[in-house]
Amino acid sequence: MGSDTSPSDGPADRIRSMRISRTLSLHVMRETLSYCALTFFVLTLVLFTQGFLRRLDQLFLIGLTLQDLWVVVECIFPMALSYSIPLAFLVGSLLSVRRLGADGELTGLSSAGIGPISFMVPYLVLGLIATIVSAWLLASVEHQSRRRLVQLFKTAAARGAILEPGRFREIGRRVIFIEDRDRDGMLSGVMIFDQRQADRPYRIFANRGRFHFNESSSEIELELWNGDLHFAPIEGRPTRYQRIRFKEFLYRIDVGHILGADFGPVRPKQMDLATLRKVLARAEAGDPLRELDQRDPIEYELEIHRRRSLPFAPLLFAAVAVPIALASENRGRSIGLLLVLAVAFGYYALAAAMETMARQPWLSASVASWIPNILFAVLGLGLILRETRRIPS
């Protein structure tokens, strides 16, 4: 009866301690998500601008309407998310830790007896959620967006809006003008000024023609009838003028530089996992894969493992960003940001280097794809163990 029980030994205090940890976790998550959201918006805008706005003139040139441009936005957005989510989480984690330290909350957490696990768990949980979202995007959304984008560009080019009646169109070193065009691709009043050969430019005039878009070669084919070719005089012989009369003439315009390499035939990044496995099975059976854009089986194997390994980037970044933020807390704000950006660059650069080694082939695709994750997992664990004294305990 004379024994004295310490308040810390009671179940009520143990429950209160659990509540403190839960409250801490929610608080840290809110702080991290707020910074992640801001960073995510900026990064997505930058990636979207790089992939879309810099080619806006070319997109209109190929014949996209305003309605088509909205579809382009819908397609590019999921593709940008695959990279903006890990980077936003990395920078957001750094900024949230720095904010907690700047306001003295880390010191308060240490005084409250909050241990390293309680402090790290919210970041790891958010990293796991980001990993799940990234895995879903890579497995189910990204390839569909790429294929939809391919179809949209080909459809727009096939519509022939690149040749708008009554307007001069400049395509490379060509200037094209048509008076009229109907829905079936029939043209009238065609004029073409071709300057690809600087020493011998020529002009084409045709009464009628027909428009056709060749998807396999990414070429516009103009079948012209009843016209003339006028060649400029040869240098040094200004009186020499050449004119050729034709009844039929086929003129091709390569628009592959406008469509870009990613908008050609079906590529590994445009296939779902089932199709990728079927292609690998065909390659193992000796099929040369002649109808596919990529005929090397390693490209399809690398794509399968990329979709499996890349989603773990947010979780790995969570294990690296928090120790770096704590270690650089008293060394200036820019040091921590530079370090985490170097980490992100190192991860993606290492992944690209491993893919190159797999193509040589010096490594198998499975090993090459998972080496960055393994190395960064070891790095994150090492940083956590090294900085465990800096984490509130």
C-alpha positions as CSV (number, residue, x, y, z in Angstrom):
1,M,0.0,0.0,0.0
2,G,2.9,2.3,0.6
3,S,4.3,1.7,-2.9
4,D,4.3,4.7,-5.3
5,T,3.4,4.1,-8.9
6,S,5.0,6.4,-11.5
7,P,2.4,8.2,-13.8
8,S,4.4,7.0,-16.8
9,D,3.7,3.4,-16.0
10,G,-0.1,3.7,-16.3
11,P,-2.1,2.5,-19.4
12,A,-3.7,5.9,-19.7
13,D,-0.3,7.6,-20.3
14,R,0.7,4.9,-22.8
15,I,-2.5,5.6,-24.7
16,R,-1.8,9.3,-24.5
17,S,1.7,8.7,-25.9
18,M,0.2,6.8,-28.8
19,R,-2.2,9.7,-29.4
20,I,0.8,12.1,-29.4
21,S,2.5,10.0,-32.1
22,R,-0.7,9.9,-34.1
23,T,-1.1,13.7,-33.8
24,L,2.5,14.2,-34.8
25,S,2.1,12.0,-37.8
26,L,-1.0,13.9,-39.0
27,H,0.8,17.2,-38.4
28,V,3.9,16.2,-40.3
29,M,1.8,14.8,-43.1
30,R,-0.1,18.0,-43.5
31,E,3.0,20.0,-43.5
32,T,4.7,17.7,-46.1
33,L,1.6,17.6,-48.4
34,S,1.3,21.4,-48.4
35,Y,4.9,21.8,-49.7
36,C,4.6,18.8,-52.0
37,A,1.4,20.3,-53.6
38,L,3.2,23.6,-54.3
39,T,6.3,21.8,-55.6
40,F,4.2,19.4,-57.6
41,F,2.3,22.3,-59.3
42,V,5.6,24.1,-60.3
43,L,7.3,20.9,-61.5
44,T,4.3,19.7,-63.5
45,L,4.0,23.1,-65.1
46,V,7.7,23.1,-66.0
47,L,7.5,19.5,-67.5
48,F,4.3,20.3,-69.3
49,T,5.7,23.5,-70.7
50,Q,8.8,21.7,-71.9
51,G,6.8,18.9,-73.6
52,F,3.9,20.9,-75.0
53,L,4.2,24.7,-75.2
54,R,7.6,24.7,-76.9
55,R,6.0,22.8,-79.8
56,L,2.8,24.7,-79.9
57,D,3.5,26.2,-83.3
58,Q,4.2,22.8,-84.7
59,L,1.0,21.4,-83.2
60,F,-1.1,24.0,-84.9
61,L,0.9,23.4,-88.1
62,I,0.1,19.7,-88.2
63,G,-3.6,20.6,-88.0
64,L,-4.7,20.4,-84.4
65,T,-7.8,22.3,-83.4
66,L,-8.5,23.8,-80.0
67,Q,-10.5,20.8,-79.1
68,D,-7.6,18.6,-80.1
69,L,-5.2,20.6,-77.9
70,W,-7.3,19.8,-74.8
71,V,-6.9,16.1,-75.6
72,V,-3.1,16.7,-75.9
73,V,-3.2,18.3,-72.4
74,E,-5.0,15.2,-71.1
75,C,-2.4,12.9,-72.6
76,I,0.7,14.8,-71.6
77,F,-0.4,15.4,-68.0
78,P,-0.2,11.7,-66.9
79,M,3.1,11.3,-68.6
80,A,4.5,14.3,-66.7
81,L,3.2,12.9,-63.4
82,S,5.5,9.9,-63.5
83,Y,8.4,12.3,-62.9
84,S,6.8,15.2,-61.1
85,I,5.4,13.1,-58.2
86,P,8.8,11.7,-57.0
87,L,10.5,15.1,-57.4
88,A,7.7,17.0,-55.7
89,F,7.7,14.5,-52.8
90,L,11.5,14.8,-52.5
91,V,11.6,18.6,-52.4
92,G,8.4,18.8,-50.3
93,S,9.9,16.5,-47.6
94,L,13.0,18.7,-47.4
95,L,11.0,21.9,-47.1
96,S,8.7,20.5,-44.4
97,V,11.6,19.3,-42.2
98,R,13.3,22.7,-42.7
99,R,10.0,24.4,-41.7
100,L,9.7,22.3,-38.5
101,G,13.3,23.1,-37.6
102,A,13.0,26.8,-38.3
103,D,10.0,27.1,-36.0
104,G,11.6,25.2,-33.2
105,E,9.2,22.3,-33.5
106,L,12.0,19.7,-33.8
107,T,13.3,20.8,-30.4
108,G,9.8,20.6,-29.0
109,L,9.4,17.1,-30.4
110,S,12.7,16.0,-28.8
111,S,11.6,17.4,-25.4
112,A,8.3,15.4,-25.7
113,G,10.2,12.2,-26.2
114,I,9.2,11.5,-29.7
115,G,11.6,8.9,-31.1
116,P,13.0,8.5,-34.6
117,I,10.5,6.0,-35.8
118,S,7.6,8.3,-34.9
119,F,9.3,11.1,-36.8
120,M,10.1,9.0,-39.9
121,V,6.9,7.0,-40.3
122,P,4.8,9.9,-41.7
123,Y,7.3,10.4,-44.5
124,L,7.5,6.7,-45.3
125,V,3.7,6.4,-45.3
126,L,3.4,9.3,-47.7
127,G,6.2,7.8,-49.8
128,L,4.4,4.5,-50.0
129,I,1.2,6.2,-51.1
130,A,3.1,8.1,-53.8
131,T,4.7,4.8,-54.9
132,I,1.3,3.2,-55.3
133,V,0.0,6.1,-57.3
134,S,3.1,6.1,-59.5
135,A,2.8,2.3,-60.0
136,W,-0.8,2.7,-61.2
137,L,0.1,5.6,-63.6
138,L,3.0,3.6,-65.1
139,A,1.1,0.3,-65.4
140,S,-2.3,1.5,-66.5
141,V,-2.3,5.1,-67.7
142,E,0.9,6.3,-69.2
143,H,1.0,3.9,-72.2
144,Q,-2.7,4.6,-73.0
145,S,-1.9,8.3,-73.0
146,R,1.0,7.8,-75.4
147,R,-1.1,5.7,-77.8
148,R,-4.0,8.2,-77.7
149,L,-1.6,11.0,-78.5
150,V,-0.2,9.0,-81.5
151,Q,-3.7,8.5,-82.8
152,L,-4.7,12.1,-82.3
153,F,-1.6,13.4,-84.3
154,K,-2.1,10.9,-87.1
155,T,-5.8,11.8,-87.3
156,A,-5.1,15.5,-87.4
157,A,-2.5,15.1,-90.1
158,A,-4.8,12.9,-92.1
159,R,-7.5,15.5,-92.0
160,G,-5.1,17.7,-93.9
161,A,-5.6,20.8,-91.9
162,I,-1.9,21.4,-92.4
163,L,-3.0,22.6,-95.9
164,E,-5.6,25.3,-95.2
165,P,-7.2,26.8,-98.3
166,G,-6.3,30.4,-99.0
167,R,-3.3,30.4,-96.7
168,F,0.5,30.1,-97.4
169,R,2.0,27.3,-95.3
170,E,5.7,27.1,-94.6
171,I,6.9,23.5,-93.9
172,G,10.6,23.4,-93.5
173,R,12.1,24.9,-96.7
174,R,8.8,24.7,-98.6
175,V,6.0,27.2,-99.0
176,I,2.6,25.6,-100.1
177,F,-0.6,27.3,-101.2
178,I,-3.9,25.8,-102.3
179,E,-7.0,27.6,-103.4
180,D,-9.5,25.1,-102.3
181,R,-9.8,21.6,-100.7
182,D,-12.9,19.4,-100.1
183,R,-13.5,16.8,-97.4
184,D,-12.3,14.0,-99.7
185,G,-8.9,15.6,-99.9
186,M,-9.3,16.9,-103.5
187,L,-7.3,20.1,-104.1
188,S,-7.5,22.8,-106.7
189,G,-5.1,25.7,-107.5
190,V,-1.9,24.2,-106.0
191,M,1.4,26.1,-105.8
192,I,4.6,24.9,-104.1
193,F,7.9,26.7,-103.7
194,D,10.6,24.2,-102.9
195,Q,14.0,25.6,-101.6
196,R,15.6,22.5,-100.3
197,Q,18.3,22.7,-102.9
198,A,19.6,26.2,-102.4
199,D,21.4,26.3,-105.8
200,R,18.3,25.1,-107.7
201,P,14.9,26.0,-106.1
202,Y,11.8,25.3,-108.1
203,R,8.1,26.0,-108.2
204,I,5.2,23.7,-108.9
205,F,1.9,24.8,-110.3
206,A,-1.0,22.4,-110.7
207,N,-4.7,22.8,-111.6
208,R,-5.9,19.9,-109.4
209,G,-4.6,17.5,-106.9
210,R,-5.4,15.0,-104.1
211,F,-4.2,14.9,-100.5
212,H,-3.1,11.7,-98.7
213,F,-1.3,11.1,-95.4
214,N,1.0,8.0,-95.3
215,E,1.0,6.9,-91.7
216,S,3.8,4.3,-92.2
217,S,6.3,6.9,-93.5
218,S,4.8,10.0,-91.8
219,E,4.6,11.7,-95.2
220,I,2.0,13.9,-96.9
221,E,1.5,12.8,-100.5
222,L,0.2,15.2,-103.0
223,E,-0.9,13.7,-106.2
224,L,-1.0,16.6,-108.7
225,W,-2.5,16.7,-112.2
226,N,-2.1,19.1,-115.1
227,G,0.7,21.3,-114.0
228,D,4.2,22.7,-114.5
229,L,7.6,22.6,-112.8
230,H,9.6,25.8,-113.1
231,F,13.3,25.6,-112.2
232,A,15.3,28.8,-111.3
233,P,18.1,29.7,-113.7
234,I,21.4,28.0,-113.0
235,E,24.0,30.3,-111.4
236,G,26.2,31.9,-114.1
237,R,23.6,31.2,-116.8
238,P,20.7,33.6,-116.0
239,T,19.1,33.1,-119.4
240,R,18.7,29.4,-118.9
241,Y,15.2,28.7,-117.7
242,Q,13.7,25.3,-117.5
243,R,10.0,24.4,-117.5
244,I,8.6,20.9,-117.4
245,R,5.0,20.1,-118.2
246,F,3.3,17.2,-116.4
247,K,0.0,15.4,-116.4
248,E,0.6,13.5,-113.2
249,F,3.2,14.2,-110.5
250,L,3.6,12.8,-107.0
251,Y,5.0,15.2,-104.5
252,R,5.9,14.0,-100.9
253,I,6.3,16.1,-97.8
254,D,8.0,14.5,-94.8
255,V,6.3,15.7,-91.6
256,G,8.2,13.3,-89.3
257,H,10.1,16.2,-87.8
258,I,6.8,17.8,-86.8
259,L,5.3,14.6,-85.5
260,G,8.5,13.6,-83.7
261,A,10.1,10.2,-83.1
262,D,7.6,9.4,-80.3
263,F,4.7,9.6,-82.7
264,G,5.8,6.9,-85.1
265,P,4.9,3.3,-85.1
266,V,3.9,1.6,-81.9
267,R,6.9,1.6,-79.4
268,P,7.5,-0.2,-76.1
269,K,6.3,2.8,-74.0
270,Q,3.0,2.7,-75.9
271,M,2.3,-1.0,-75.1
272,D,0.6,-2.5,-72.1
273,L,2.4,-5.2,-70.0
274,A,0.5,-8.0,-71.7
275,T,1.6,-6.9,-75.2
276,L,5.2,-6.4,-74.0
277,R,5.3,-10.0,-72.7
278,K,3.9,-11.2,-76.0
279,V,6.5,-9.4,-78.0
280,L,9.3,-10.9,-75.8
281,A,7.8,-14.4,-76.3
282,R,7.8,-13.8,-80.1
283,A,11.4,-12.7,-79.9
284,E,12.4,-15.7,-77.9
285,A,10.8,-17.9,-80.6
286,G,12.9,-16.3,-83.3
287,D,10.5,-13.7,-84.7
288,P,12.5,-10.7,-86.1
289,L,9.7,-8.3,-85.1
290,R,9.9,-6.6,-88.5
291,E,6.6,-4.7,-88.2
292,L,7.6,-3.0,-84.9
293,D,9.5,0.2,-84.5
294,Q,12.0,-1.4,-82.0
295,R,13.2,-4.8,-83.0
296,D,15.7,-5.4,-80.2
297,P,14.0,-7.5,-77.5
298,I,16.0,-5.7,-74.7
299,E,13.9,-2.6,-75.2
300,Y,10.7,-4.4,-74.3
301,E,12.3,-6.1,-71.3
302,L,13.7,-2.8,-70.1
303,E,10.2,-1.2,-70.4
304,I,8.7,-4.0,-68.3
305,H,11.2,-3.5,-65.5
306,R,11.0,0.3,-65.7
307,R,7.3,0.1,-64.8
308,R,8.1,-2.1,-61.9
309,S,11.2,-0.3,-60.5
310,L,10.5,3.4,-61.2
311,P,7.4,3.7,-58.9
312,F,9.6,3.1,-55.8
313,A,11.4,6.4,-56.4
314,P,9.1,8.4,-53.9
315,L,9.7,5.8,-51.2
316,L,13.4,5.9,-51.7
317,F,13.5,9.7,-51.8
318,A,11.6,9.7,-48.5
319,A,14.4,7.7,-46.9
320,V,17.0,10.1,-48.3
321,A,15.4,13.5,-48.1
322,V,14.7,13.6,-44.3
323,P,18.2,12.8,-43.1
324,I,19.7,15.2,-45.6
325,A,17.3,18.0,-44.4
326,L,18.3,17.3,-40.8
327,A,22.0,17.2,-41.6
328,S,21.9,20.5,-43.5
329,E,19.6,22.2,-41.0
330,N,22.3,24.5,-39.7
331,R,24.3,24.9,-42.9
332,G,22.1,27.2,-44.9
333,R,18.8,26.6,-46.8
334,S,20.4,26.3,-50.2
335,I,22.7,23.4,-49.2
336,G,19.9,21.0,-48.5
337,L,18.0,21.9,-51.7
338,L,21.1,21.4,-53.8
339,L,21.8,18.0,-52.1
340,V,18.3,16.6,-52.7
341,L,18.3,17.9,-56.3
342,A,21.7,16.1,-56.7
343,V,20.1,13.0,-55.3
344,A,17.2,13.2,-57.8
345,F,19.6,13.8,-60.7
346,G,21.8,11.0,-59.5
347,Y,18.9,8.5,-59.4
348,Y,17.7,9.2,-62.9
349,A,21.2,9.5,-64.3
350,L,22.1,6.1,-62.8
351,A,18.9,4.6,-64.2
352,A,19.8,5.9,-67.7
353,A,23.4,4.6,-67.3
354,M,22.1,1.1,-66.3
355,E,19.8,1.0,-69.3
356,T,22.8,1.8,-71.5
357,M,24.8,-1.0,-69.9
358,A,21.8,-3.4,-70.5
359,R,21.8,-2.5,-74.2
360,Q,25.5,-3.4,-74.6
361,P,24.7,-6.0,-73.1
362,W,26.9,-5.9,-70.0
363,L,24.0,-6.5,-67.6
364,S,20.7,-8.2,-67.8
365,A,17.6,-5.9,-68.0
366,S,16.3,-7.0,-64.6
367,V,19.6,-6.4,-62.8
368,A,20.2,-3.0,-64.6
369,S,16.7,-1.8,-63.8
370,W,16.9,-2.5,-60.1
371,I,20.4,-1.4,-59.3
372,P,19.4,2.3,-58.8
373,N,16.7,1.2,-56.3
374,I,19.1,-1.1,-54.4
375,L,21.8,1.5,-54.2
376,F,19.5,4.3,-53.0
377,A,17.8,2.0,-50.5
378,V,21.3,1.3,-49.0
379,L,22.1,5.1,-49.2
380,G,18.8,6.0,-47.4
381,L,19.4,3.4,-44.7
382,G,22.9,4.6,-44.2
383,L,21.8,8.2,-43.9
384,I,19.1,7.4,-41.4
385,L,21.6,5.4,-39.2
386,R,24.1,8.2,-39.5
387,E,21.7,11.0,-38.7
388,T,19.7,9.1,-36.1
389,R,21.0,11.4,-33.4
390,R,19.8,14.5,-35.3
391,I,16.3,13.0,-35.5
392,P,14.3,13.9,-32.4
393,S,14.7,11.2,-29.8
